[in-house]
Amino acid sequence: MLNLEELLVEKLSIADINDNPSSISERQILILYGSQTGCAQDVAERISRQAKRRRFKTRIYSMDAYDRDNLINENLVIFVCSTTGQGDEPDNMRKFWKYLLRKNLPNDILNQMKFSVFGLGDSSYLRYNWPAKKLYKRLLQLGAQSILPRGDGDDQHYLGIDGGLDPWLEELWKVLMYMYPLPSSLDILPEDFLTKSFTPAPSFRIEFIDRKLDLDDENLSRHDMYSYLTKNERVTSHEHFQDVRHMEFNINDSDFKYDPGDVLVVRPKNLSEEVDEFIKMMDWEEIADNAFVLVPNDDEDRKVPSHWDSILTLRKLFENYLDIFSTPRRSFFEFLSFFTTDENHTEKLREFCSAEGQDDLYAYNQRVRRTIVEVFQDFPSAKIQLEYIPDMFPELQPRQFSISSSSKVHPGQIHLTVAIVQYKTRLQKPRRGVCTNWMSSLKPGECEIPVIITKGTMRLPTSISIPVIFIGPGTGVSVMRAFLEDRIYEGATGIYISKIWNRDKDFYYQEQWDRYVNEGKLKLFVAFSRDQDNKRYVQHVLKGNAKLVYDILYNREGRADKMPNDVIEAFKSILISEGEMTNEQAEKYMLMIEKTKRYQQEVW
């Protein structure tokens, strides 16, 4: 990390700062984020809180919620963006990014702007922090001036994103406080300023209304459509460690359609009995069903999420919208420390939030994947002020599931293949994923579920004469089933390679595959990894059928889907053995078919 003097010499014109008196008087920061699961939003809100302590006026928006036409008037912008899929930008950043890529934008259109970018990603992926890197480069191309090298957060760091974020923030505030010094009459607010006389307002205020509200009073009209669950069937044997469900939904909208490779977006809920226990623990039972509305304290940049009901109760808020069973982020501990009445609790939470306490926080929180509810159990002196609930608790994030059916074969229906997330941590307590736990509890015919369909990243060849190799280990079968059903319906044939643990325990859709094979519509290769002494995986199947694979991959310009790294290596070895390529030539060939979309992978 560069020191402050090096940063200023390299990135800033000191003369520009000194000659511009508005840089001192107008201490305003715009914070824009692109967030898929809420992590980048959490970082953006943390930056906003730290900026307010330093007496900056802040505005914070998701990139797509911000009026892009005003960008030419912004003097100081901090961008925070996460990575989704295989190096893609988050959904709430895509319109903004598309706007920045317009070819008619002059290369000096943003020359008034000073900016910095922080990215969130995972270095185990090939396109690590790709959106942040592209955004940083594009802003420079449009004339904006970087005040700080791009920051890269990495999930692989043992402290998670904070491992890269903390030192980046330290340098950011050094630079900004040099550029925009405080007037002599003001000081930086202390870190525990919520407990002082100058308590900042929460983002919302709660206004109770004289009305009782039934929890079933759902507002489904805000969603594009809703579905009826008609089947929830376990497709793994009960002796198998993994519970996988085949789920079928009827859709209420007769005009809806989807393509193979598309994704169903589901907003999960918390189980009512678990929310009841949480409300009792928080001593909110008497007011849990009192109706209220949330009113933003700052109309400019903080809105009630559009999919929330306009009239709420605490019970509805925690059942439908707020996540109390996730592993909390550091910002949660910061808020919690403001509301503890036991000095020992407050001191411990403050330690967790300090730079020196990050190892302790990791051991207490991330390593054992402690939940928010469990943290409250450990710090029972916390008495949360109601109006801070929307700031403190993370929102339940929608989950995406690859659709495992063809609309041509199953008109009016959507099928999913869902693995129920369950595991144990070092606390030896069984854990279940919030969404899949809720989905596994659903009974056919008893509920309506709001859903949205979005485009996936994988698409079939336009011609059914082009051969396709599908590789789908485990529940990767989901999107492969959709493709195969659709192609076979259109008269094509397919090749499917799958990795299965045991023939009798987790061979999903075996009867359907056997039927296609008997009808001459499918070539099926299965690697049963646990049915013999030697482990057998899909890369072994590929190498064992090298001539067939090479013919499709090279001679017939086929396309392969769903390949992790070991499978890529298998393809390269086939190109070397059958095509007599060098390792470098095979590497270049694989890169070429990736660029031309003949090689695609979808990894969840």
ZAKEDREN-389609 format. One record per residue (C-alpha): x, y, z; residue number from 1. Coordinates in steps of 0.25 Angstrom, whole numbers. Layout:
[[X, Y, Z], NUM];
...
//
This chain:
[[0, 0, 0], 1];
[[5, 14, -4], 2];
[[7, 24, 7], 3];
[[-1, 37, 7], 4];
[[10, 46, 0], 5];
[[12, 36, -11], 6];
[[-3, 34, -13], 7];
[[-5, 49, -15], 8];
[[7, 51, -24], 9];
[[3, 40, -33], 10];
[[-12, 42, -33], 11];
[[-15, 56, -30], 12];
[[-11, 70, -35], 13];
[[-9, 77, -22], 14];
[[-10, 91, -30], 15];
[[-24, 87, -34], 16];
[[-28, 84, -20], 17];
[[-22, 97, -14], 18];
[[-28, 105, -26], 19];
[[-42, 100, -24], 20];
[[-48, 106, -11], 21];
[[-61, 98, -13], 22];
[[-53, 85, -10], 23];
[[-52, 90, 4], 24];
[[-66, 96, 6], 25];
[[-74, 85, -1], 26];
[[-71, 73, 7], 27];
[[-80, 63, -1], 28];
[[-78, 49, -5], 29];
[[-87, 41, -14], 30];
[[-86, 26, -11], 31];
[[-91, 16, -22], 32];
[[-91, 1, -21], 33];
[[-94, -11, -29], 34];
[[-98, -23, -20], 35];
[[-104, -36, -23], 36];
[[-105, -42, -9], 37];
[[-104, -30, 0], 38];
[[-89, -30, 3], 39];
[[-85, -18, -6], 40];
[[-97, -10, 0], 41];
[[-92, -13, 14], 42];
[[-79, -8, 10], 43];
[[-85, 4, 4], 44];
[[-93, 7, 17], 45];
[[-81, 5, 25], 46];
[[-73, 16, 17], 47];
[[-85, 25, 18], 48];
[[-85, 24, 34], 49];
[[-70, 26, 34], 50];
[[-72, 38, 25], 51];
[[-82, 44, 34], 52];
[[-73, 43, 46], 53];
[[-63, 52, 38], 54];
[[-75, 62, 35], 55];
[[-77, 58, 21], 56];
[[-91, 59, 15], 57];
[[-93, 46, 8], 58];
[[-103, 40, -2], 59];
[[-103, 25, -5], 60];
[[-110, 18, -16], 61];
[[-110, 5, -24], 62];
[[-104, 9, -37], 63];
[[-116, 6, -45], 64];
[[-125, 14, -35], 65];
[[-116, 26, -37], 66];
[[-120, 37, -48], 67];
[[-108, 35, -58], 68];
[[-111, 48, -64], 69];
[[-106, 55, -52], 70];
[[-92, 48, -52], 71];
[[-86, 59, -60], 72];
[[-89, 68, -48], 73];
[[-82, 59, -37], 74];
[[-69, 64, -31], 75];
[[-66, 52, -22], 76];
[[-71, 38, -24], 77];
[[-67, 25, -17], 78];
[[-71, 12, -24], 79];
[[-73, -1, -18], 80];
[[-77, -13, -26], 81];
[[-77, -28, -24], 82];
[[-75, -40, -34], 83];
[[-86, -50, -38], 84];
[[-86, -62, -47], 85];
[[-73, -64, -55], 86];
[[-68, -49, -54], 87];
[[-81, -42, -57], 88];
[[-86, -29, -51], 89];
[[-98, -30, -41], 90];
[[-112, -28, -46], 91];
[[-114, -14, -40], 92];
[[-101, -9, -47], 93];
[[-104, -14, -61], 94];
[[-112, -2, -66], 95];
[[-101, 7, -60], 96];
[[-90, 0, -67], 97];
[[-97, -1, -80], 98];
[[-99, 14, -79], 99];
[[-84, 16, -77], 100];
[[-80, 7, -89], 101];
[[-88, 16, -99], 102];
[[-79, 20, -110], 103];
[[-84, 34, -112], 104];
[[-79, 38, -98], 105];
[[-67, 48, -99], 106];
[[-54, 44, -93], 107];
[[-54, 56, -84], 108];
[[-69, 55, -80], 109];
[[-65, 52, -65], 110];
[[-53, 61, -64], 111];
[[-59, 68, -52], 112];
[[-60, 55, -44], 113];
[[-50, 50, -34], 114];
[[-53, 35, -30], 115];
[[-49, 22, -24], 116];
[[-53, 8, -26], 117];
[[-54, -4, -17], 118];
[[-57, -18, -22], 119];
[[-62, -30, -15], 120];
[[-59, -44, -21], 121];
[[-52, -57, -19], 122];
[[-38, -59, -24], 123];
[[-41, -74, -27], 124];
[[-49, -70, -39], 125];
[[-42, -67, -52], 126];
[[-49, -53, -54], 127];
[[-46, -48, -40], 128];
[[-52, -35, -37], 129];
[[-55, -33, -52], 130];
[[-66, -23, -51], 131];
[[-58, -14, -41], 132];
[[-46, -15, -51], 133];
[[-54, -11, -63], 134];
[[-61, 0, -56], 135];
[[-48, 6, -51], 136];
[[-42, 6, -65], 137];
[[-55, 12, -72], 138];
[[-56, 23, -62], 139];
[[-41, 27, -65], 140];
[[-45, 26, -80], 141];
[[-56, 36, -78], 142];
[[-47, 46, -71], 143];
[[-49, 44, -56], 144];
[[-38, 45, -47], 145];
[[-34, 33, -37], 146];
[[-30, 38, -23], 147];
[[-26, 24, -19], 148];
[[-22, 11, -25], 149];
[[-34, 1, -27], 150];
[[-37, -7, -15], 151];
[[-39, -22, -16], 152];
[[-46, -30, -5], 153];
[[-44, -45, -6], 154];
[[-53, -56, 0], 155];
[[-41, -65, 1], 156];
[[-34, -56, 11], 157];
[[-36, -62, 25], 158];
[[-43, -49, 30], 159];
[[-52, -49, 17], 160];
[[-54, -36, 10], 161];
[[-50, -28, 23], 162];
[[-36, -33, 20], 163];
[[-34, -24, 8], 164];
[[-45, -14, 12], 165];
[[-39, -9, 25], 166];
[[-25, -4, 20], 167];
[[-32, 2, 7], 168];
[[-42, 10, 16], 169];
[[-30, 15, 25], 170];
[[-23, 21, 12], 171];
[[-36, 26, 7], 172];
[[-39, 35, 19], 173];
[[-25, 40, 19], 174];
[[-26, 45, 5], 175];
[[-40, 50, 7], 176];
[[-37, 58, 20], 177];
[[-25, 64, 13], 178];
[[-33, 68, 1], 179];
[[-45, 73, 9], 180];
[[-40, 77, 23], 181];
[[-50, 80, 34], 182];
[[-52, 94, 38], 183];
[[-45, 97, 51], 184];
[[-58, 98, 59], 185];
[[-61, 83, 56], 186];
[[-55, 70, 60], 187];
[[-57, 56, 55], 188];
[[-68, 49, 63], 189];
[[-64, 38, 72], 190];
[[-66, 23, 68], 191];
[[-77, 21, 79], 192];
[[-84, 34, 74], 193];
[[-98, 27, 75], 194];
[[-97, 27, 90], 195];
[[-93, 42, 90], 196];
[[-102, 55, 90], 197];
[[-101, 56, 75], 198];
[[-108, 43, 72], 199];
[[-110, 42, 57], 200];
[[-124, 39, 52], 201];
[[-127, 25, 47], 202];
[[-130, 23, 32], 203];
[[-145, 21, 36], 204];
[[-155, 24, 47], 205];
[[-166, 15, 51], 206];
[[-180, 21, 51], 207];
[[-190, 11, 58], 208];
[[-204, 12, 52], 209];
[[-217, 8, 59], 210];
[[-219, -5, 52], 211];
[[-217, -20, 53], 212];
[[-211, -27, 42], 213];
[[-212, -42, 38], 214];
[[-199, -48, 34], 215];
[[-206, -55, 22], 216];
[[-209, -41, 17], 217];
[[-199, -42, 6], 218];
[[-197, -32, -6], 219];
[[-194, -41, -18], 220];
[[-198, -31, -28], 221];
[[-184, -25, -27], 222];
[[-178, -37, -33], 223];
[[-178, -41, -48], 224];
[[-185, -54, -45], 225];
[[-187, -64, -34], 226];
[[-186, -79, -34], 227];
[[-194, -91, -28], 228];
[[-185, -102, -22], 229];
[[-191, -116, -28], 230];
[[-179, -125, -24], 231];
[[-168, -126, -14], 232];
[[-162, -139, -15], 233];
[[-149, -144, -10], 234];
[[-141, -151, -21], 235];
[[-129, -156, -13], 236];
[[-131, -169, -4], 237];
[[-133, -166, 11], 238];
[[-120, -173, 14], 239];
[[-112, -163, 6], 240];
[[-106, -151, 13], 241];
[[-111, -141, 3], 242];
[[-126, -137, 3], 243];
[[-129, -133, -12], 244];
[[-143, -129, -16], 245];
[[-150, -129, -29], 246];
[[-160, -117, -28], 247];
[[-171, -114, -38], 248];
[[-179, -101, -39], 249];
[[-191, -96, -47], 250];
[[-190, -82, -52], 251];
[[-203, -73, -51], 252];
[[-199, -65, -63], 253];
[[-203, -71, -76], 254];
[[-194, -63, -84], 255];
[[-181, -66, -77], 256];
[[-170, -73, -84], 257];
[[-155, -77, -81], 258];
[[-144, -82, -89], 259];
[[-134, -94, -85], 260];
[[-123, -88, -77], 261];
[[-133, -77, -70], 262];
[[-133, -76, -55], 263];
[[-144, -75, -45], 264];
[[-143, -64, -34], 265];
[[-149, -68, -21], 266];
[[-150, -59, -9], 267];
[[-149, -68, 3], 268];
[[-156, -66, 17], 269];
[[-152, -70, 31], 270];
[[-160, -81, 38], 271];
[[-171, -75, 46], 272];
[[-168, -84, 58], 273];
[[-153, -79, 58], 274];
[[-158, -64, 57], 275];
[[-167, -66, 69], 276];
[[-155, -71, 77], 277];
[[-147, -59, 73], 278];
[[-158, -49, 76], 279];
[[-160, -55, 90], 280];
[[-145, -55, 92], 281];
[[-145, -40, 89], 282];
[[-157, -37, 98], 283];
[[-165, -32, 86], 284];
[[-177, -41, 88], 285];
[[-187, -30, 92], 286];
[[-184, -21, 80], 287];
[[-181, -32, 70], 288];
[[-194, -31, 62], 289];
[[-196, -16, 63], 290];
[[-197, -10, 50], 291];
[[-187, 1, 45], 292];
[[-181, 8, 33], 293];
[[-167, 11, 31], 294];
[[-164, 26, 27], 295];
[[-150, 30, 22], 296];
[[-143, 41, 30], 297];
[[-135, 45, 17], 298];
[[-144, 45, 5], 299];
[[-133, 47, -4], 300];
[[-125, 33, -4], 301];
[[-132, 23, 5], 302];
[[-145, 17, 1], 303];
[[-153, 5, 7], 304];
[[-150, -7, -3], 305];
[[-161, -7, -14], 306];
[[-164, -22, -11], 307];
[[-167, -19, 4], 308];
[[-182, -17, 8], 309];
[[-186, -3, 11], 310];
[[-192, -7, 24], 311];
[[-183, -16, 33], 312];
[[-182, -23, 47], 313];
[[-170, -27, 54], 314];
[[-174, -42, 52], 315];
[[-176, -39, 37], 316];
[[-163, -32, 36], 317];
[[-155, -43, 41], 318];
[[-163, -54, 34], 319];
[[-162, -48, 21], 320];
[[-151, -38, 19], 321];
[[-140, -38, 29], 322];
[[-130, -49, 31], 323];
[[-127, -53, 45], 324];
[[-121, -67, 43], 325];
[[-109, -62, 34], 326];
[[-95, -60, 39], 327];
[[-94, -45, 43], 328];
[[-85, -36, 36], 329];
[[-76, -27, 44], 330];
[[-86, -15, 43], 331];
[[-96, -23, 51], 332];
[[-86, -24, 63], 333];
[[-83, -9, 61], 334];
[[-98, -6, 63], 335];
[[-100, -16, 74], 336];
[[-89, -9, 82], 337];
[[-98, 3, 83], 338];
[[-109, -4, 90], 339];
[[-103, -13, 100], 340];
[[-105, -9, 115], 341];
[[-94, -18, 120], 342];
[[-81, -11, 120], 343];
[[-74, -24, 118], 344];
[[-82, -27, 106], 345];
[[-80, -13, 100], 346];
[[-65, -15, 102], 347];
[[-65, -28, 95], 348];
[[-73, -23, 83], 349];
[[-64, -11, 82], 350];
[[-52, -20, 82], 351];
[[-58, -28, 71], 352];
[[-60, -16, 62], 353];
[[-45, -11, 64], 354];
[[-34, -14, 55], 355];
[[-27, -21, 66], 356];
[[-39, -30, 69], 357];
[[-41, -36, 55], 358];
[[-35, -49, 58], 359];
[[-44, -51, 70], 360];
[[-56, -47, 62], 361];
[[-52, -57, 52], 362];
[[-51, -68, 62], 363];
[[-64, -64, 69], 364];
[[-72, -62, 56], 365];
[[-68, -66, 43], 366];
[[-60, -79, 47], 367];
[[-72, -85, 53], 368];
[[-83, -78, 44], 369];
[[-90, -73, 57], 370];
[[-104, -67, 53], 371];
[[-110, -54, 57], 372];
[[-119, -60, 67], 373];
[[-108, -67, 74], 374];
[[-100, -54, 75], 375];
[[-112, -48, 82], 376];
[[-112, -60, 92], 377];
[[-98, -57, 95], 378];
[[-100, -43, 97], 379];
[[-114, -42, 104], 380];
[[-112, -28, 110], 381];
[[-115, -22, 96], 382];
[[-128, -15, 95], 383];
[[-130, -11, 81], 384];
[[-137, 2, 78], 385];
[[-148, -1, 68], 386];
[[-145, 10, 58], 387];
[[-131, 4, 56], 388];
[[-136, -10, 52], 389];
[[-135, -7, 37], 390];
[[-121, -2, 38], 391];
[[-116, -13, 47], 392];
[[-122, -26, 41], 393];
[[-118, -30, 27], 394];
[[-129, -32, 17], 395];
[[-133, -46, 13], 396];
[[-127, -48, -1], 397];
[[-134, -55, -13], 398];
[[-128, -68, -17], 399];
[[-126, -72, -31], 400];
[[-129, -87, -36], 401];
[[-126, -92, -50], 402];
[[-139, -96, -56], 403];
[[-139, -111, -59], 404];
[[-150, -113, -69], 405];
[[-154, -109, -83], 406];
[[-166, -100, -85], 407];
[[-169, -108, -98], 408];
[[-169, -121, -91], 409];
[[-176, -115, -78], 410];
[[-185, -104, -82], 411];
[[-190, -95, -71], 412];
[[-180, -102, -61], 413];
[[-166, -99, -56], 414];
[[-157, -110, -49], 415];
[[-146, -109, -40], 416];
[[-135, -118, -34], 417];
[[-132, -113, -21], 418];
[[-121, -118, -11], 419];
[[-125, -115, 3], 420];
[[-114, -108, 10], 421];
[[-110, -115, 23], 422];
[[-97, -116, 30], 423];
[[-90, -115, 44], 424];
[[-80, -105, 49], 425];
[[-70, -105, 60], 426];
[[-81, -102, 69], 427];
[[-86, -116, 66], 428];
[[-100, -110, 63], 429];
[[-108, -114, 51], 430];
[[-109, -103, 41], 431];
[[-119, -102, 30], 432];
[[-119, -92, 18], 433];
[[-130, -81, 20], 434];
[[-136, -82, 7], 435];
[[-135, -97, 5], 436];
[[-140, -100, 19], 437];
[[-152, -92, 16], 438];
[[-154, -98, 2], 439];
[[-153, -112, 8], 440];
[[-165, -109, 18], 441];
[[-174, -105, 7], 442];
[[-186, -114, 5], 443];
[[-192, -115, -9], 444];
[[-205, -108, -11], 445];
[[-204, -99, 2], 446];
[[-196, -87, -3], 447];
[[-194, -76, -13], 448];
[[-180, -72, -16], 449];
[[-176, -59, -23], 450];
[[-165, -62, -34], 451];
[[-158, -55, -45], 452];
[[-151, -62, -57], 453];
[[-137, -56, -61], 454];
[[-128, -59, -73], 455];
[[-117, -69, -69], 456];
[[-103, -69, -75], 457];
[[-104, -82, -83], 458];
[[-110, -83, -97], 459];
[[-112, -95, -107], 460];
[[-106, -94, -121], 461];
[[-116, -88, -131], 462];
[[-116, -101, -139], 463];
[[-120, -114, -134], 464];
[[-110, -121, -143], 465];
[[-99, -116, -135], 466];
[[-95, -127, -125], 467];
[[-94, -123, -110], 468];
[[-87, -129, -99], 469];
[[-94, -127, -85], 470];
[[-86, -129, -72], 471];
[[-94, -127, -60], 472];
[[-89, -133, -47], 473];
[[-99, -134, -35], 474];
[[-110, -123, -36], 475];
[[-103, -118, -48], 476];
[[-113, -127, -55], 477];
[[-123, -116, -53], 478];
[[-120, -107, -65], 479];
[[-115, -120, -73], 480];
[[-129, -126, -72], 481];
[[-135, -113, -77], 482];
[[-126, -113, -89], 483];
[[-127, -128, -92], 484];
[[-143, -128, -91], 485];
[[-143, -116, -101], 486];
[[-133, -121, -111], 487];
[[-140, -135, -111], 488];
[[-153, -129, -113], 489];
[[-148, -121, -125], 490];
[[-143, -134, -131], 491];
[[-128, -133, -127], 492];
[[-119, -144, -119], 493];
[[-110, -141, -108], 494];
[[-98, -146, -100], 495];
[[-99, -145, -85], 496];
[[-88, -148, -75], 497];
[[-91, -148, -60], 498];
[[-84, -151, -47], 499];
[[-92, -159, -37], 500];
[[-88, -163, -24], 501];
[[-96, -176, -24], 502];
[[-105, -182, -34], 503];
[[-116, -185, -24], 504];
[[-115, -173, -16], 505];
[[-114, -160, -24], 506];
[[-116, -163, -39], 507];
[[-125, -152, -42], 508];
[[-136, -154, -53], 509];
[[-130, -168, -56], 510];
[[-143, -173, -62], 511];
[[-144, -161, -72], 512];
[[-129, -163, -76], 513];
[[-131, -178, -79], 514];
[[-144, -175, -87], 515];
[[-136, -165, -96], 516];
[[-125, -175, -97], 517];
[[-134, -186, -101], 518];
[[-141, -177, -111], 519];
[[-127, -174, -118], 520];
[[-128, -159, -114], 521];
[[-117, -159, -103], 522];
[[-103, -164, -101], 523];
[[-101, -165, -86], 524];
[[-88, -166, -79], 525];
[[-89, -167, -63], 526];
[[-77, -167, -54], 527];
[[-81, -174, -41], 528];
[[-70, -169, -31], 529];
[[-74, -178, -20], 530];
[[-78, -191, -26], 531];
[[-64, -196, -28], 532];
[[-51, -196, -21], 533];
[[-45, -186, -30], 534];
[[-51, -172, -30], 535];
[[-57, -169, -44], 536];
[[-60, -155, -48], 537];
[[-65, -148, -61], 538];
[[-51, -145, -66], 539];
[[-48, -160, -66], 540];
[[-61, -162, -75], 541];
[[-56, -151, -84], 542];
[[-42, -157, -86], 543];
[[-48, -171, -87], 544];
[[-56, -166, -99], 545];
[[-45, -157, -105], 546];
[[-48, -159, -120], 547];
[[-63, -156, -118], 548];
[[-60, -144, -110], 549];
[[-49, -139, -120], 550];
[[-58, -141, -132], 551];
[[-69, -132, -125], 552];
[[-59, -122, -119], 553];
[[-51, -120, -131], 554];
[[-56, -126, -144], 555];
[[-71, -123, -142], 556];
[[-70, -110, -135], 557];
[[-78, -115, -123], 558];
[[-80, -108, -110], 559];
[[-78, -112, -96], 560];
[[-85, -107, -83], 561];
[[-82, -108, -68], 562];
[[-68, -111, -67], 563];
[[-60, -108, -54], 564];
[[-44, -107, -55], 565];
[[-41, -122, -55], 566];
[[-51, -124, -66], 567];
[[-44, -113, -74], 568];
[[-31, -120, -72], 569];
[[-37, -133, -77], 570];
[[-42, -126, -90], 571];
[[-28, -120, -92], 572];
[[-21, -134, -90], 573];
[[-31, -139, -101], 574];
[[-27, -128, -111], 575];
[[-12, -131, -108], 576];
[[-14, -147, -109], 577];
[[-24, -147, -121], 578];
[[-20, -134, -128], 579];
[[-5, -135, -126], 580];
[[-5, -120, -120], 581];
[[5, -115, -111], 582];
[[0, -110, -97], 583];
[[1, -96, -102], 584];
[[-7, -99, -114], 585];
[[-18, -106, -106], 586];
[[-18, -95, -96], 587];
[[-20, -85, -107], 588];
[[-31, -93, -113], 589];
[[-39, -94, -100], 590];
[[-38, -79, -99], 591];
[[-43, -77, -113], 592];
[[-55, -86, -111], 593];
[[-58, -79, -98], 594];
[[-58, -65, -105], 595];
[[-67, -71, -116], 596];
[[-77, -76, -106], 597];
[[-75, -91, -111], 598];
[[-69, -94, -97], 599];
[[-78, -89, -85], 600];
[[-79, -92, -70], 601];
[[-89, -88, -60], 602];
[[-84, -90, -46], 603];
[[-93, -86, -34], 604];
//
